[in-house]
Amino acid sequence: MKIIISPAKKMNTDTDSFGIKGLPEFLEDTKTLMKKIQSLSLLEAKALWKCNDNLARLNYDRFQSMNLEEGLTPAVMAYEGLQYQHMAPSVMEAEELSYLADHLWILSGFYGLLKPFDGVAPYRLEMQAKLSVKGCRDLYDFWGDRLYKRLYAQRENSEEEDRVIINLASKEYSRCIESNITDKDRLITVEFGQITEGKVKQKGTLAKMARGEMVRFLAERKAADPEEMKGFDRLGFVYSEELSGEGRYVFGPRF
């Protein structure tokens, strides 16, 4: 069972708390993207990132002095968004961290696909950014089906249950995997939201928090079967049998 999640915009550097276990697999591609962004002017970079002046300057300077092989932070510790705050890997037990290492994958516009303890540098580059590089019109084109193929690099020798993907990523990122799914795979998209007239309306803040809580929930139980997700009952969410299906697990408010 594999769990996919999105990265976060806000990042930090922490080289002391945990050591890295390796470098990202698509590092040469990341270097290509880095050089492309380094070639942009500050105004061009700001337009690419769609952010304010302060954030543009911070990230522009980061790229100009970026080192992709030294002074790195484990990916799961580097992202600071709500999802990661609620996952709280920094206070996990060793067995829970081991579970993350075995099951969790982070999708990234800059790095492609990350294992939790791959070493990363702070960056800003969302998957939907309109960055043309090496003849590709955008990052979806640049990464193509390579992230999906890496996720299942050994699937021909895998048992059926190993083909399960728990999708806790946003649509922006899960698109990289969803567009390549075959009938041999089982993708389960998890939704957290308010239920109105039989429809689920996700609110960004709560959904991000709940995704992090779900990763922690699975890690605490060392879950190997997606059915275990149905016991999730945090932040006031409970599983909705009525709205869920084979490829969609819906969690709504407890009444």
N, C-alpha and C positions, 0 to 999 in steps of 0.2 A: 504494500500500500504506500503510495506516494502522496505527499501533501504539497500543493503549490500555493504560494502567497506572493503578494506584491511587495516591492520595496517601499521606502518612505522618502519623502523629499528631504527632511531634516536628518543630518548625519553628524556623528562625532568621531573623534579619534581617541582610542583607548588601547594602548599597547601593553598595559600592565596587568589588567584583570584576567584575561585569558589569552593563551597563545593561539596563533593560527595553525591550521593543519595542512595548508597547501595554498597554491595560487589558483585563481579561477581557470577553468579549462579553456575558455575562449579568449585568453589573454592577448593573443596576437590580434584578434579582431578588435578588442578593447583599445589596443595601442593605435590602431587605424582610426578609430573614432576620436581618441584623444588628440591625435595630430590634426584631424580635421577641425575640431573645436579650437585648438590652439591657433589655428590659422585665421580664425574669425576676429573681427574687431569687437570692442566692448559693446557697441551698439548692435551689431549682428548677433552676438551671443545673448544679449538681453532679449532681443526679439525671438530668438530660438527658445529661450527658457520662459518667456512671458512672465517676468517677475519685476519687482521694483528695483530701484537703483542700487540700494544697499546689498540686496541679494545677488544682483548681477555682478557687482564689484567683488563680493566675497567669492563667488564661484569662478569668475574670470581669473582671479588671482590663484585660486586653487588649481585650475587647469594649467596656468602658465608655469607653475612650480611642481606639477604633479609627478610623483614617483610611484609607479605601479608595482614595485617589487620590494620596497623598504618602508618601514614605519607604518605597517598595515594593521587594521583592526578586523577581527572576525566579523563576517557579514552580519550575523544575527545580533551582534553587540553594537554594530556601527549605526544601524538605523534607529531613529528615535521617535518615530510616529506612534500614534495611539495603539495601533495593532501590536507593536513591539513592546510598548509599555505594559500592556495587559498580558502579553505572553510572558514577560518578565524573566528572560533567560538568565539574567545575572543572579537570580536567587533560586534557580533550579538545582535539584540534586543531581549528582553525577549520572545516575541512570536516566534521568529525564533529558539531560543534555545528550547522552548517548542516543536516545530515541530520536531527537532532532537530527543528529548527524546521520542517522540511518534512513529517515523518512522525509525530512523537510527539504524543499527546494525553493529558492527565491528567484523570481523572474526579474530581469533588469534590462532596461534599455541600453545601458552602458556595458554591462558585463555579460549579458545574455542570460546565463543560468548559473546560479551560485549554490554551493553547499553551505550550510550554516557557518562552518569554520574556515571557509576560504578567506584569505586576506584581501581586504579592499581599502581603497583610499576614498575620502569624501568626494562626491561629485554631484552634479545636477544634470540629469538627462532622462526625461520621461519617455516612455515607449512611443507615445503618439507624436513626439516632436518631429517637425518637418525638416529632418536633416538628410540631405542628399550626399551620399558617399559611395565611391566605387561603382558608379552607374546605377545605384539603387535609389529609388524615389523617396524612400523613408526607411525608418528602422524596421518596420514589419517586413519590408522587402529585403533589407540587409540581412536580417536573421533568418528569414524564410522558414523552412521546416527543420532547421538544425537543432533548435531547442527541444522540439518534440522528439527528434531522433535521439538526442543525447539522453533525454529522460528515460527512454526505453532502449538504450543501446544494447542491452542484453535480453530483450524481451523474448527472443526466439527460444531462449532456454529457461524462461520464467514460468512459474506456475500461474494458473489463471488468476488467483487472488493478487498476485504481484502486478497485475495490469490495472488495478484500481487506482484512479487519481482522484483525490479529494481536492476540489477546487475551492480554495478560500481566497483567491485572487480577484481583483477588480476586473471588469470586462476589458479594460484597456490592456491588461497584461494577459489574462487568460486566453484572449484571442489568439495569441501565439501558439497555444497548445490546442485549443478547441478546433481551430481550422484544419488540423491535421489528424484528428481522432479517426480511428477506423473501427469497424465492427468487432475487432478483437479486444478493444479497450473498453473499460467502464469508467466514464467520467461522471462524478457526482458533484454538482454545483450546490454549494450551501448558501442559503439566503437567510438573512436576519432582518425583520422589519415589522411594521404595523400591517395588520391584515384588515382591509376595507373592501367590503362587497366581494369577497373571495379573491382579492388581488393583494399581492405583497408589495408594499411601498417601503423600500429601504432608505434609511436616513444615514448619510455618510458617516457621521461621528459614531453613532451607536453600532453601525455595521463593522467599522474598523475595530472598535473595542471588542466586539463579540468574536470577530475572527481571531484576534489574539488569544482571547479566553478559550476558544475552541482548540487551538494548537496546544495550549497548556493542559487543557482537559484530556486530550488524547495522549500527551506525553506522560501525564501523571498515571494514566491507566495502561501505558505501554500498548495502546490499542493496535490490533492487527486486523480488525474487521470493521468496516464502515458502520455496521449495525450499532456499534458501541456509541456512535455519535448521538443516537436517539436519546441517550440518557442525559444529554447536556441540559443544564437548568440554571445557567448563570446570567446575571444582568437582567433577570426577569424574563428570559426567553425559554420556551419549551418547544419541543418537536410537535409539528402539526401533521398528523397522519393524513388528514383530509386533503391538504394542499400539496403534499409531497408525492414523489413518484420515483421510478427507477433511477433517473438521472438528476433528481432535484430533491434536496432535503430542505424543507422550509421550517424556520423557527420563528414563532410569533410570541407576543406577550402572554404571560400566564394570567388567566382570568380568575 
